[in-house]
């Protein structure tokens, strides 16, 4: 793994990118002798994104889900805040 400082990386960024692409080895970029970043080749994830989440197939929504229960509705709206 190659280590280079920021000023060298700025001056030779195109070369460093080409080297990373060809060798598939990352380059560490440092500042004041300490590593601060890594330049590495981009790897596209070959597996398709899985949609649906972890609850898919485990939860069933009732057919009357959208219906409002009168008792619950009254407990919210039949108060001193929402007067008739």
Backbone as CSV, one residue per row, in Angstrom:
resi,resn,N_x,N_y,N_z,CA_x,CA_y,CA_z,C_x,C_y,C_z
1,UNK,0.848,-1.170,0.000,0.000,0.000,0.000,0.895,1.235,0.000
2,UNK,0.677,2.093,-0.981,1.495,3.297,-1.117,0.977,4.387,-0.195
3,UNK,1.908,5.154,0.373,1.559,6.295,1.217,2.120,7.550,0.562
4,UNK,1.293,8.576,0.444,1.717,9.837,-0.157,1.132,10.990,0.643
5,UNK,1.805,12.149,0.618,1.254,13.299,1.344,0.300,14.080,0.445
6,UNK,-0.442,14.992,1.039,-1.493,15.713,0.314,-0.940,16.481,-0.877
7,UNK,0.173,17.179,-0.713,0.696,17.981,-1.826,1.120,17.096,-2.993
8,UNK,1.708,15.945,-2.711,2.059,15.008,-3.781,0.802,14.444,-4.445
9,UNK,-0.212,14.162,-3.654,-1.460,13.626,-4.189,-2.135,14.644,-5.106
10,UNK,-2.109,15.925,-4.712,-2.698,16.969,-5.555,-1.967,17.072,-6.881
11,UNK,-0.666,16.980,-6.834,0.143,17.137,-8.042,0.028,15.934,-8.984
12,UNK,-0.249,14.765,-8.432,-0.257,13.566,-9.276,-1.544,12.747,-9.121
13,UNK,-2.673,13.435,-8.944,-3.939,12.731,-8.719,-4.302,11.812,-9.887
14,UNK,-4.175,12.278,-11.106,-4.509,11.443,-12.263,-3.674,10.167,-12.275
15,UNK,-2.396,10.296,-11.983,-1.505,9.132,-11.944,-1.933,8.175,-10.832
16,UNK,-2.228,8.716,-9.658,-2.628,7.868,-8.531,-3.929,7.119,-8.835
17,UNK,-4.887,7.805,-9.464,-6.146,7.154,-9.824,-5.902,6.019,-10.815
18,UNK,-5.060,6.271,-11.819,-4.743,5.236,-12.799,-4.073,4.042,-12.126
19,UNK,-3.144,4.322,-11.200,-2.442,3.257,-10.505,-3.403,2.416,-9.652
20,UNK,-4.330,3.083,-8.974,-5.308,2.372,-8.146,-6.208,1.499,-9.017
21,UNK,-6.620,2.019,-10.168,-7.462,1.240,-11.081,-6.732,0.008,-11.606
22,UNK,-5.494,0.178,-11.966,-4.745,-0.915,-12.577,-4.296,-1.969,-11.577
23,UNK,-3.888,-1.549,-10.398,-3.342,-2.499,-9.427,-4.369,-2.955,-8.400
24,UNK,-5.474,-2.220,-8.258,-6.503,-2.502,-7.261,-5.947,-2.422,-5.831
25,UNK,-4.849,-1.669,-5.671,-4.269,-1.462,-4.344,-4.546,-0.020,-3.918
26,UNK,-5.059,0.193,-2.704,-5.372,1.550,-2.253,-4.123,2.378,-1.979
27,UNK,-4.286,3.696,-2.006,-3.212,4.644,-1.694,-3.647,5.421,-0.466
28,UNK,-2.793,5.494,0.534,-3.078,6.263,1.740,-2.555,7.677,1.541
29,UNK,-3.383,8.658,1.853,-2.979,10.057,1.758,-2.824,10.577,3.179
30,UNK,-1.667,11.180,3.445,-1.378,11.637,4.797,-1.156,13.132,4.884
31,UNK,-1.256,13.629,6.105,-0.995,15.036,6.389,-0.168,15.083,7.667
32,UNK,0.942,15.768,7.588,1.863,15.871,8.725,2.270,14.492,9.237
33,UNK,2.454,13.567,8.293,2.929,12.235,8.656,1.860,11.301,9.201
34,UNK,0.604,11.742,9.224,-0.468,10.887,9.743,-1.486,10.614,8.635
35,UNK,-1.937,9.371,8.516,-2.933,9.037,7.489,-4.253,9.773,7.736
36,UNK,-4.835,10.342,6.653,-6.115,11.042,6.783,-7.161,10.546,5.781
37,UNK,-6.744,9.885,4.701,-7.693,9.424,3.698,-7.114,8.239,2.942
38,UNK,-8.016,7.513,2.282,-7.613,6.379,1.461,-8.240,6.548,0.081
39,UNK,-7.423,6.437,-0.943,-7.899,6.453,-2.320,-7.942,5.000,-2.777
40,UNK,-9.153,4.518,-3.099,-9.280,3.121,-3.510,-10.184,3.023,-4.728
41,UNK,-10.085,1.912,-5.423,-10.879,1.686,-6.628,-12.347,1.482,-6.251
42,UNK,-13.244,2.023,-7.068,-14.678,1.857,-6.872,-15.079,0.472,-7.354
43,UNK,-15.842,-0.224,-6.526,-16.321,-1.551,-6.905,-17.840,-1.545,-6.835
44,UNK,-18.445,-1.767,-7.987,-19.900,-1.803,-8.049,-20.395,-3.087,-7.401
45,UNK,-21.432,-2.970,-6.591,-22.012,-4.130,-5.932,-22.819,-4.927,-6.964
46,UNK,-22.404,-6.164,-7.263,-23.076,-6.929,-8.308,-24.456,-7.457,-7.898
47,UNK,-24.724,-7.568,-6.608,-26.016,-8.099,-6.185,-27.063,-6.988,-6.186
48,UNK,-28.261,-7.287,-6.681,-29.306,-6.263,-6.723,-29.765,-5.895,-5.316
49,UNK,-30.250,-4.686,-5.191,-30.740,-4.206,-3.902,-32.014,-4.954,-3.538
50,UNK,-32.069,-5.435,-2.302,-33.237,-6.178,-1.842,-34.220,-5.208,-1.221
51,UNK,-35.422,-5.188,-1.759,-36.456,-4.304,-1.250,-37.416,-5.079,-0.358
52,UNK,-38.123,-4.363,0.482,-39.153,-5.007,1.282,-38.839,-5.034,2.762
53,UNK,-37.593,-5.005,3.127,-37.237,-4.984,4.536,-37.349,-6.338,5.201
54,UNK,-37.014,-6.370,6.474,-36.959,-7.631,7.204,-38.327,-8.133,7.653
55,UNK,-39.354,-7.295,7.596,-40.694,-7.717,8.010,-41.527,-8.262,6.843
56,UNK,-40.982,-8.257,5.641,-41.720,-8.720,4.478,-42.159,-10.173,4.668
57,UNK,-43.449,-10.416,4.463,-43.988,-11.760,4.604,-44.310,-12.155,6.031
58,UNK,-43.971,-11.341,7.019,-44.204,-11.667,8.428,-45.388,-10.902,9.019
59,UNK,-45.831,-9.859,8.334,-46.904,-9.023,8.848,-48.039,-8.985,7.837
60,UNK,-49.260,-9.111,8.330,-50.424,-9.018,7.457,-51.263,-7.843,7.937
61,UNK,-51.644,-6.977,7.012,-52.479,-5.833,7.339,-53.930,-6.230,7.107
62,UNK,-54.741,-5.988,8.107,-56.158,-6.335,8.050,-56.856,-5.606,6.907
63,UNK,-57.880,-6.250,6.339,-58.642,-5.645,5.244,-59.381,-4.385,5.689
64,UNK,-59.740,-4.297,6.976,-60.465,-3.125,7.475,-59.528,-2.124,8.180
65,UNK,-58.270,-2.154,7.811,-57.263,-1.286,8.430,-57.637,0.193,8.344
66,UNK,-58.214,0.608,7.236,-58.520,2.015,6.994,-59.776,2.493,7.731
67,UNK,-60.579,1.578,8.276,-61.814,1.962,8.968,-61.493,2.552,10.333
68,UNK,-62.239,3.580,10.702,-62.009,4.269,11.972,-62.911,3.677,13.038
69,UNK,-62.341,3.313,14.172,-63.091,2.806,15.307,-63.728,3.991,16.032
70,UNK,-65.060,3.944,16.236,-65.782,5.068,16.822,-65.295,5.378,18.239
71,UNK,-65.053,4.362,19.037,-64.618,4.569,20.426,-63.268,5.291,20.473
72,UNK,-62.345,4.883,19.627,-61.029,5.535,19.597,-61.152,6.947,19.052
73,UNK,-61.942,7.120,18.001,-62.146,8.449,17.424,-62.756,9.403,18.454
74,UNK,-63.770,8.917,19.188,-64.413,9.755,20.207,-63.431,10.142,21.320
75,UNK,-62.539,9.228,21.676,-61.589,9.551,22.745,-60.626,10.660,22.327
76,UNK,-60.404,10.828,21.027,-59.553,11.909,20.549,-60.324,13.204,20.332
77,UNK,-61.486,13.095,19.713,-62.184,14.293,19.252,-63.326,14.768,20.153
78,UNK,-63.779,13.994,21.095,-64.839,14.423,22.012,-64.197,14.909,23.312
79,UNK,-63.409,15.947,23.176,-62.737,16.543,24.324,-63.025,18.024,24.344
80,UNK,-62.531,18.706,25.356,-62.750,20.148,25.465,-62.009,20.923,24.370
81,UNK,-61.013,20.282,23.762,-60.266,20.945,22.693,-61.090,20.981,21.422
82,UNK,-61.742,19.852,21.075,-62.550,19.757,19.863,-64.033,19.718,20.248
83,UNK,-64.590,20.839,20.542,-65.999,20.884,20.939,-66.883,20.852,19.708
84,UNK,-68.070,20.262,19.866,-69.039,20.187,18.745,-69.583,21.529,18.390
